[in-house]
């Protein structure tokens, strides 16, 4: 009995205290008009939820989150898996199965972006996307600059796009910064999963005439399904948040709220407008959305009993 109390009861108590209890408190606050500072609050029922559902900014923010949810996990995991395959089984077909030359170096270097704090990454990409003197516009202007230097004129117009200020490109610019940050981390995760596959399985596939692409898709991918499922869940949760990158790169949510996400709208509602009850309601909604996404992903990715 003492064993169960120490090793099961104590972790359960900590989980209830730091996870379940805050969620229950947030749900209670979402039913009040608490300002966040006043010692008293009035119970108003579902009025905060009604206000949120009639808020066009909330729906625009949720739409941006759903766009990130569709793009970030897909692009990040596909790129990470492709790179992991390259550094594990993409090498010379002669001899044993191995990665490309310098695979160890690529694994180390690819992890560097993840080791940089997200705030620093956001600031760096602010400089990259700057319309005047930014690295991206500088690279795009190379043909224009070269033709101007050697011919005195150029038929190619100069590029001065404000990537984070133009609502057509702002969300994609933020998404690229996030993908750049996480690809290396998930590549390392997939490399570890692929390394756990027996070499005899991969060598048998090669002997049977399977190319690298077919081996990666039909043999490696099903055998690292659990790692892919984990990556999808975590990237999905991050896509439904993305607060750090958005708040650093576009603090006000971009032009016409083009990059605003629910977490940033929640933060502004609570700390700028002093409506903690409404902000708590947003948090409850996003918590439920996140749980639904996690359950759907795990259900779809989990292998059926017949496949085990």
Buried (B, 14 or more C-beta within 10 A) or exposed (E): EEEEEEEEEEEEEEEEEEEEEEEEEBBBBBBBBBBBEEEEBEEBEEBBBEBBEEBEBBEBBBBBBBBBBEBBBEBBBEBBBBBBBBBBBBBEEEEEBBBEEEBEEBBEEBBEBBEEEBEEBBEBBBEBBBBEEBEBBBEBBEEBEEBBEEEEEBEBEEBEBBBBBBEEBBBEBBBBBBBBBBBBBBBBBBBEBBEEBEEEEBEEBBEEEBEBEEBBBEBBBEBBBEBBBBBBBBBBBBBBBBBBBBBBBBEEBBBEBBBBBBBBBBBBBBEEEBBBBBBBBBBBBBBEBBEEBBEEBEEEBEEEEEEE
